[in-house]
Amino acid sequence: MAELDGKVALVTGAAGAIGREIVRALRASGARVALVDMDAAGLKRLTADLGPGDDLAEFVVDLADDAAATALPARVRDHFGSLDALVNNAGTRQVKPMVDIDPQEWRHTLDIDLTAPFLLSRAAIPIMAAQGRGKIVNIASMAGLAAFRDRAAYSCAKSALIMLTKVTAVEHGADGIRANAIAPGVVETAMTKEFFESEDLTASIVANSPMRTWAQPSDIADPVVYLAGPRSDFINGVVIPVDGGWTAGYVGAELSPKPKAEKRLEE
Ligand SMILES: NC(=O)c1ccc[n+]([C@@H]2O[C@H](COP(=O)([O-])OP(=O)(O)OC[C@H]3O[C@@H](n4cnc5c(N)ncnc54)[C@H](O)[C@@H]3O)[C@@H](O)[C@H]2O)c1
């Protein structure tokens, strides 16, 4: 029997690069999956790519709409008969200096990256509590663990999403609900396209990553399956960096001569 056989997972941002791989991995583990995104064409492409079936259902929703976000968990429960996992993956960010962010942009980033996960969790929790079980997986970011320039709204939203994860764990552990977060490092997706179009930015990623490389979307998907499934039942309220060790230290900061192995690599 597969790990998530018969379970129902709701995945936001399903049409995005990481979302698609999360959906693929959850389905491969036996889950039925509600695909949520505002990109209707992207959801259609995903369903066609995965192969349509009764175990997939598309929900086109703009998560900036509070009422639509709030209604979603019950719609998914009504469609599939239960709601076992909520994966808050949809996200948005702009890259600009803090002093140039206007209040509307600030609020929009917080709406999608923080308020929507709050509204979805708030609506999913009573459904999960009535079932006596449920998993919430919030996709945060290493930018929610450490500050990076030009991402004020995004970093603040992701940092608060990590705290929302802990609050959910503390308030609802006794209801059978587990809430955990994943903090990806640099992942090659549409969101990070500009990193790979610039030699300087690519070099900076390599210099700051202990693994000297970046992640692919599938690297994020397997930890999500683990946190959504039964093997992680006693893990609650943690944030797992999936960043190749980036936030474990300051590998780009030289305080001693380069290790011999790296010197050899450069020669
Ligand atoms: N790519 C990275 O390097 C990276 C690093 C750390 C964290 N993350 C996080 O991972 C998650 C997925 O990122 P990605 O790289 O796959 O991005 P992506 O841009 O490829 O996908 C994001 C998806 O969210 C959807 N979305 C955005 N706003 C929405 C809204 N208002 N309503 C409904 N759907 C909406 C988009 O349509 C898109 O399909 C995000 O939360 C992001 O912050 C990404």
The ligand as an ORCA input file, in Angstrom:
! r2SCAN-3c Opt
* xyz 0 1
  N      11.775     29.079     -6.499
  C      12.481     29.269     -5.390
  O      13.713     29.399     -5.427
  C      11.799     29.305     -4.057
  C      12.613     29.420     -2.911
  C      12.005     29.455     -1.667
  C      10.637     29.372     -1.566
  N       9.872     29.258     -2.690
  C       8.426     29.191     -2.503
  O       7.921     28.051     -3.146
  C       6.576     28.298     -3.568
  C       6.417     27.950     -5.044
  O       7.303     28.756     -5.794
  P       7.682     28.499     -7.333
  O       9.110     28.805     -7.477
  O       7.139     27.188     -7.797
  O       6.889     29.703     -7.989
  P       6.027     29.770     -9.337
  O       5.947     31.226     -9.640
  O       6.551     28.822    -10.366
  O       4.604     29.244     -8.837
  C       3.781     29.971     -7.972
  C       2.358     29.582     -8.283
  O       1.493     30.292     -7.371
  C       0.385     30.759     -8.110
  N      -0.190     31.954     -7.490
  C       0.433     33.139     -7.302
  N      -0.447     34.029     -6.832
  C      -1.646     33.387     -6.714
  C      -2.950     33.784     -6.314
  N      -3.204     35.059     -5.974
  N      -3.932     32.867     -6.322
  C      -3.697     31.593     -6.726
  N      -2.494     31.167     -7.144
  C      -1.479     32.066     -7.141
  C       0.955     31.114     -9.483
  O      -0.072     31.158    -10.483
  C       1.937     29.984     -9.707
  O       1.358     28.894    -10.398
  C       6.309     29.776     -3.259
  O       5.621     29.899     -2.038
  C       7.697     30.352     -3.136
  O       7.724     31.507     -2.327
  C      10.420     29.221     -3.938
*
